[in-house]
Amino acid sequence: MEIGRLQIPIPRIDEVDFVRNDSITQLYLWYSKLIENEAVGTQVLAALREDPRVQALDGHMISHGSNASRFEVETLAMWFLRAIQEYGQDIAENNLNTFLNSDKASVINTLWVLGVEVDKTIDLGNGYQIESVYKMPDSREKRHYLKSDDFFHLLHQIMPKPKAAITCICQVIKAVKGNETFQQGKIKDEEFWNSYQRLSEIALLFNAVDGVSCIPYYSTSYALHGMPMGIFGGSGGGSNIYDIIGRSSSKISEVSVREIHSLVDAFGALPPGDKLRMTRALSRLSQAKRRLQIEDKILDLGIALEMALLDDNVNNDQLSQSFRLRGSWLIGKDGDDRHIIYRQLRDIYDYRSQVAHSGALCKNDGIKIDEVRKRFQEYSFLAERIIRHLIYNGHPEWSKLILGAI
């Protein structure tokens, strides 16, 4: 594409005004006028229309990973003008040619999460990382999550926003005919959908780390930094996937990062049945940590531990006793430690049963709600220890464990 050196007018909009305006929409309108009314814009648009690689994309859908949008040369021209301003013409042309010459495109598969925040990019291994919202690609989601002083600030105090995202860069089919579909099960991008599953698993595994609660919030994908079509091409559709939102947030420490690395590797080696069971237990543990009412918290915590410890008790045989014995023998270091764990599990099971059967922690039965609240973190740490042990070591043969045979 021969276009010479271009001078692109600076957009006459306030790009940092997140409160009163949608600056991405303003950018879109500015560059659309540029390619319609300004010589530099019409020159770029005409050159792109003459490019055989661009012509080959006519009538195609361009993949964003989990979704796709119809290719429009005008959008590509707008991106190119913006890219020249941001990266310089040489880089913009190189990125354009990379996109047009390939049958594949790189996307950032993204799972926005609630409950964790990081000060820097943290490598989670195998191409996965957790990023601060500030480091994420420019998008409507990012700009929305960074808002703190708009008209609905009171509502936003109640409704938390993600401060981080777990991401993975993967390759997808760049384009297909408009009558085809990118939906899972039709045109398959196995790498993308496998990484999507992995992102969800990693988010749940954070809940096995002491004091950390993490819940999947919003799933989408973005173009790689500097590549077409950027903010003009949209994102990968996206969907809200949270269940319980909650308010708590934890900084991820270096110790937590090492733990997550180990957990991800160990979880990947589990048999499919154990993976499914631990996924459900972790989901319940996450909900227990993020709920507000203590009755809901203790109920979900008890359910998470029952999923972990009573997986084979199909006849409901002595549930409470098995619950306490298995947990205390599983992670107890000695007789005294097992006795402490035994009593903690007894309390958790009793409280869970109280809520399940009556809907409340009844004070007239001698249960003091404030004491349960005070001890909940202790109970949560215990659940984390048990679930971590099962992820690292798999499920034991319970009868042999309790009898001291293993």
C-alpha positions in Angstrom: 0.0 0.0 0.0 1.7 3.2 -1.2 0.5 6.2 0.7 3.6 8.3 1.5 4.1 10.0 4.9 0.9 11.1 6.5 0.1 13.9 8.9 -2.9 12.9 11.0 -4.9 15.7 12.7 -5.2 15.4 16.5 -8.7 14.5 17.6 -10.5 17.6 18.9 -12.1 15.8 21.9 -11.4 15.4 25.6 -10.2 11.8 25.6 -9.9 11.7 29.4 -13.4 12.9 30.2 -14.8 9.6 31.4 -17.7 11.1 33.3 -19.8 13.2 30.9 -18.9 11.5 27.6 -18.2 8.1 26.0 -14.7 9.0 24.6 -14.5 5.9 22.5 -17.7 6.9 20.7 -16.3 10.3 20.3 -13.1 8.9 18.8 -15.2 6.7 16.4 -17.2 9.7 15.2 -14.0 11.8 14.8 -12.2 9.3 12.7 -15.3 8.4 10.6 -15.5 12.1 9.7 -11.8 12.1 9.0 -12.1 9.3 6.4 -15.1 11.0 4.8 -14.1 14.6 4.7 -10.4 15.0 5.0 -7.8 14.4 2.3 -5.6 12.2 4.5 -8.6 10.0 5.5 -9.9 9.6 2.0 -6.4 8.8 0.7 -6.0 6.0 3.3 -9.5 4.6 2.6 -8.9 4.5 -1.1 -5.5 2.8 -0.8 -7.0 0.1 1.5 -9.9 -0.5 -0.9 -7.4 -1.2 -3.7 -5.4 -3.7 -1.6 -6.3 -7.3 -2.8 -5.8 -8.6 0.8 -8.5 -6.1 2.0 -10.8 -7.0 -0.9 -10.5 -10.7 0.1 -12.0 -9.9 3.5 -15.2 -8.4 2.0 -18.3 -10.3 3.2 -16.3 -12.0 6.1 -16.6 -11.9 9.8 -13.5 -10.9 11.8 -13.0 -12.9 15.0 -12.5 -11.4 18.4 -12.3 -14.8 20.0 -15.7 -15.4 21.6 -17.5 -13.3 19.0 -17.0 -11.7 15.6 -18.0 -8.6 13.7 -18.5 -7.9 10.0 -15.5 -6.6 8.3 -15.7 -3.0 7.1 -12.8 -1.3 5.4 -13.9 2.0 6.9 -13.2 0.6 10.4 -9.8 -0.6 9.3 -9.0 2.8 7.9 -10.0 4.5 11.1 -7.8 2.1 13.1 -4.9 2.8 10.8 -5.1 6.6 11.2 -5.3 6.2 15.0 -2.4 3.7 15.0 -0.2 6.2 13.2 -0.8 8.7 15.9 -0.2 6.2 18.7 2.7 4.2 17.4 4.1 6.0 14.4 3.6 5.2 10.7 6.2 2.5 10.4 4.8 0.4 13.3 1.2 1.0 12.1 2.1 -0.2 8.6 4.0 -3.2 9.9 1.0 -4.2 12.2 -1.4 -3.7 9.3 0.6 -6.0 7.0 0.9 -8.6 9.7 -2.8 -8.7 10.1 -3.6 -8.8 6.4 -1.0 -11.4 5.6 -2.1 -14.0 8.2 -5.0 -16.4 8.4 -4.7 -16.2 12.1 -5.1 -13.3 14.6 -3.8 -13.0 18.2 -6.4 -12.1 20.8 -6.2 -11.5 24.5 -8.6 -13.9 26.1 -9.7 -12.1 29.2 -11.5 -13.0 32.4 -12.2 -9.9 34.6 -12.3 -10.9 38.2 -13.6 -9.5 41.5 -11.9 -9.7 44.8 -8.2 -9.5 43.8 -5.9 -6.6 42.8 -2.3 -6.4 41.8 0.3 -3.7 41.6 2.1 -5.2 38.6 1.7 -7.9 36.0 2.1 -11.3 37.6 3.1 -14.3 35.5 0.9 -17.4 36.3 2.8 -19.7 34.0 2.1 -21.3 30.6 1.2 -17.9 29.1 -1.4 -16.9 31.7 -1.0 -13.8 33.8 -3.0 -11.5 36.0 -3.1 -7.8 35.1 -4.1 -4.6 36.9 -7.1 -2.9 35.3 -4.6 0.0 34.5 -2.5 -2.3 32.3 -5.4 -3.7 30.3 -6.0 -2.7 26.7 -8.1 0.4 26.2 -11.8 -0.6 26.0 -15.2 0.4 27.2 -14.9 -2.2 30.0 -11.7 -0.7 31.3 -13.0 2.9 31.1 -16.1 1.9 32.9 -14.2 0.0 35.7 -11.9 3.0 36.2 -14.8 5.4 36.8 -15.2 6.4 40.4 -16.9 9.8 40.4 -19.8 9.7 37.9 -23.4 10.3 38.5 -24.0 6.8 39.9 -21.2 6.9 42.4 -23.5 5.9 45.3 -24.5 2.8 43.4 -20.9 2.0 42.6 -20.1 1.9 46.3 -22.5 -1.0 46.5 -21.7 -2.6 43.2 -17.9 -3.3 43.1 -15.9 -3.3 39.9 -13.0 -5.5 38.8 -9.6 -4.2 39.6 -7.8 -7.0 37.7 -8.1 -9.5 34.9 -6.6 -12.9 34.2 -5.5 -13.1 30.6 -3.9 -15.3 28.0 -2.8 -14.5 24.4 -4.0 -17.1 21.9 -4.4 -17.5 18.2 -7.8 -17.6 16.5 -9.1 -18.0 13.0 -9.0 -14.5 11.6 -12.0 -14.5 9.4 -14.8 -16.7 8.0 -17.7 -16.1 5.6 -20.5 -14.1 7.0 -23.0 -17.1 6.9 -20.7 -19.2 9.1 -20.3 -18.8 12.9 -17.6 -18.7 15.5 -19.8 -20.2 18.2 -18.3 -23.0 20.2 -19.1 -26.3 18.6 -19.4 -24.9 15.0 -16.1 -23.4 13.8 -13.8 -24.4 16.7 -10.8 -22.5 17.9 -9.7 -25.1 20.3 -6.8 -23.0 21.6 -9.2 -20.2 22.5 -11.9 -22.3 24.2 -9.3 -24.4 26.1 -7.7 -21.2 27.4 -11.2 -19.9 28.3 -11.7 -23.0 30.5 -8.2 -22.5 32.0 -8.9 -18.9 32.9 -12.0 -20.0 34.8 -10.1 -22.7 36.7 -7.3 -20.3 37.7 -9.8 -17.8 39.0 -11.4 -20.5 41.2 -8.0 -21.7 42.3 -7.2 -18.3 43.8 -9.8 -19.2 46.5 -7.6 -22.0 47.8 -5.0 -19.4 48.8 -5.2 -18.1 52.4 -7.4 -15.0 52.7 -8.0 -14.6 49.0 -11.5 -14.5 47.5 -11.8 -14.4 43.7 -14.9 -14.7 41.5 -15.2 -14.6 37.7 -17.0 -11.5 36.7 -16.9 -10.8 33.0 -15.5 -12.8 30.1 -14.4 -11.2 26.8 -11.4 -10.8 24.5 -9.4 -8.0 22.9 -7.2 -7.4 19.9 -3.5 -7.6 20.7 -2.0 -4.2 21.6 -1.4 -2.1 18.5 -3.1 -4.6 16.1 -6.3 -4.1 14.1 -9.0 -3.0 14.9 -8.3 -1.9 18.4 -11.0 0.0 20.1 -12.9 0.5 16.8 -13.3 -3.2 16.3 -15.0 -3.9 19.6 -14.3 -6.8 21.9 -15.2 -10.4 22.0 -18.8 -9.9 22.8 -18.6 -10.8 26.5 -20.9 -12.0 29.2 -21.4 -11.5 32.9 -20.6 -14.8 34.6 -20.6 -13.8 38.2 -22.9 -15.4 40.8 -22.1 -13.7 44.1 -20.4 -10.3 43.8 -19.4 -9.4 47.4 -17.2 -6.4 48.3 -13.9 -7.8 49.7 -10.6 -7.4 47.8 -7.2 -8.8 48.5 -3.7 -7.8 47.2 -1.9 -10.8 45.7 1.5 -11.3 47.4 4.5 -13.1 46.1 3.7 -16.0 48.4 0.3 -16.2 46.9 1.8 -16.2 43.4 4.0 -19.2 44.2 1.0 -21.0 45.7 -1.1 -20.3 42.6 1.7 -21.7 40.3 1.7 -24.9 42.3 -2.0 -25.2 42.5 -2.5 -24.7 38.7 0.1 -27.4 38.0 -1.5 -29.8 40.5 -5.0 -29.1 39.4 -4.1 -29.8 35.8 -2.9 -33.3 36.8 -6.1 -34.3 38.6 -8.4 -36.9 37.1 -11.5 -35.4 35.4 -13.9 -36.4 38.2 -11.7 -34.9 40.9 -11.4 -31.7 38.8 -15.1 -31.4 38.5 -15.6 -32.0 42.2 -12.9 -29.5 43.3 -14.2 -26.9 40.8 -17.6 -27.1 42.5 -16.1 -27.0 46.0 -13.9 -23.9 45.1 -17.0 -22.2 43.6 -18.8 -22.7 46.9 -15.8 -21.6 48.9 -15.6 -18.4 46.8 -19.3 -17.7 47.5 -18.8 -18.3 51.2 -16.0 -15.7 51.3 -17.9 -13.1 49.4 -21.4 -13.3 50.9 -22.5 -10.7 53.5 -24.9 -12.6 55.7 -23.1 -15.0 58.1 -25.9 -17.6 57.7 -25.2 -17.7 53.9 -21.4 -17.8 54.5 -21.4 -20.7 56.9 -23.9 -22.6 54.7 -21.8 -22.3 51.6 -18.6 -23.1 53.5 -20.2 -26.3 54.9 -21.3 -27.3 51.5 -17.8 -26.7 50.0 -16.3 -28.9 52.7 -18.9 -31.6 52.3 -18.1 -31.7 48.5 -14.5 -32.1 49.4 -14.7 -34.6 52.2 -17.9 -36.6 51.6 -17.6 -37.3 47.9 -18.1 -41.1 48.2 -20.7 -41.2 51.0 -23.7 -42.1 48.8 -25.6 -43.6 51.7 -25.3 -40.6 54.0 -23.7 -42.9 56.5 -22.8 -41.0 59.7 -22.1 -37.8 57.7 -21.1 -35.6 60.7 -18.7 -38.2 62.1 -17.1 -38.9 58.7 -16.9 -35.1 58.0 -14.9 -34.5 61.2 -12.7 -37.6 61.1 -11.8 -37.3 57.5 -10.9 -33.6 57.7 -8.8 -33.9 60.9 -6.9 -37.0 59.7 -6.4 -35.5 56.2 -4.4 -32.4 57.3 -3.8 -32.9 61.0 0.0 -33.0 61.9 -0.4 -34.7 65.2 -2.9 -35.7 67.8 -3.3 -32.2 69.2 -3.7 -30.6 65.7 -6.2 -33.3 64.7 -8.2 -32.6 67.8 -8.4 -28.8 67.0 -9.4 -29.5 63.4 -12.0 -32.1 64.6 -13.7 -29.4 66.8 -13.6 -26.8 64.1 -15.2 -29.1 61.6 -17.8 -30.2 64.2 -18.7 -26.5 64.7 -18.9 -25.8 61.0 -21.1 -28.9 60.4 -23.4 -28.0 63.3 -23.8 -24.4 62.1 -24.4 -25.4 58.5 -27.0 -27.9 59.7 -28.7 -25.2 61.8 -29.0 -22.9 58.9 -30.0 -25.6 56.4 -32.8 -26.9 58.7 -34.1 -23.7 60.3 -32.9 -20.9 58.0 -31.0 -19.2 60.8 -28.4 -19.4 63.5 -30.7 -19.6 66.4 -29.6 -17.7 69.5 -32.1 -19.7 71.6 -30.1 -22.8 70.8 -27.0 -21.2 72.4 -25.3 -20.2 69.1 -24.0 -16.7 69.2 -24.0 -15.2 65.8 -21.2 -12.7 66.6 -19.0 -15.5 67.7 -19.5 -17.3 64.4 -18.7 -14.1 62.5 -15.5 -13.7 64.5 -14.4 -17.3 63.8 -15.4 -17.4 60.2 -12.0 -16.5 58.9 -10.5 -19.3 61.0 -13.1 -21.7 59.4 -12.3 -20.4 55.9 -8.6 -20.9 56.4 -9.3 -24.5 57.4 -11.3 -25.1 54.2 -8.5 -23.6 52.2 -6.0 -26.0 53.8 -8.2 -29.0 53.1 -9.0 -28.1 49.5 -5.3 -27.3 48.8 -4.3 -30.7 50.2 -6.8 -32.5 48.0 -5.6 -30.7 44.9 -2.0 -31.5 45.6 -2.5 -35.1 46.7 -5.8 -36.2 45.3 -8.5 -38.0 47.2 -7.2 -40.7 49.6 -8.8 -44.0 50.4 -10.6 -42.6 53.4 -10.9 -45.8 55.5 -7.2 -46.5 55.3 -6.4 -42.9 56.2 -8.5 -42.9 59.3 -7.2 -46.3 60.4 -3.6 -45.0 60.0 -2.8 -47.4 57.1 -1.6 -44.6 54.9 
